[in-house]
Amino acid sequence: SHRARSRREHRHRAPPALGGMSRRTLLTHAGRAVPVFAAGTSTMGVAGGSSGFTVKSVEVRLPGLPPALDGFRIGQITDVHVGTFIDTQYLRDTVAAMNEAQVDLQVMTGDLIDDLDQLDGTMAALESCKARHGMLAVLGNHEHWRGLDEVVRAYAQSQARGGPVRLLVDSSHVIEHGGQRVRVVGVDYPMSGRSHRVKAERMLQSAEKAFQGTSPDEVILCLSHHPDFFNNAAERGARLTLAGHTHGGQVAFFGVPAFWFAFQYMLGRYRRGDHQLYVSGGTGHWLPFRLGVPPEVTVLTLRAA
């Protein structure tokens, strides 16, 4: 029907440019990091009909990027929240979308699962990754709340089986692409008990541990569930940090998140000097309501500036 077609078109339409939010964020956080406006960012619908997420293509220009990494593609999923409202097939569809985009590396930046009864199916979905360099993952606050030991064990068992998924907890993993070393640093969620508040000292401890052993000939990327880690990552040489956690506020009007004031880095791209941050709007949800911030699978392409 016309109404159903309109709903599909709305779901697969590009989200509005982030100009309004960027101006507010720039005024609020001047001197710390500046937003990168949405020029060069495009969005396209994903095949799969009722999957209900978009595949968002983002070009990231990095000064001095080695030629071997010009065109390097990263697929990001985050905040999937497998559980009451999101099933393992949805997760499998998001991995299939990254496979179809032929990204070089897939990443999962935390809050993977809420219902541990679905953990086996969740890991099987992640293991369907076909990226050349596999999938690297970090933990979010929901893994800490729902059953940290069980989730960490499942990741370890997957890796032991020879699967393509590796969990990084205040550690790093080096891949070689076209002869160029890329170190991907992954940090733990800086829990403060069961509170939503994060502890600066925990982030500092994670940074000091995770960034050990880096060398000048490497390009450093950072994975963090909470976007506030960006400051620590930039200070330690990470050219690009990928994060989630905020869900982009889940509600936005004319491209401006309704709760833009809730996080220093809410949605989209930010820059500190030559260092950039991308905050995904999230791939799933733990409350089934979004307006103006569609669930996304992000495909980021690195380009030499």
Summary of the structure (lengths in Angstrom):
residues: 305
radius of gyration: 17.9
end to end distance: 45.8
largest distance: 58.2
contacts: 1083
relative contact order: 0.20
helix: 32%
strand: 29%
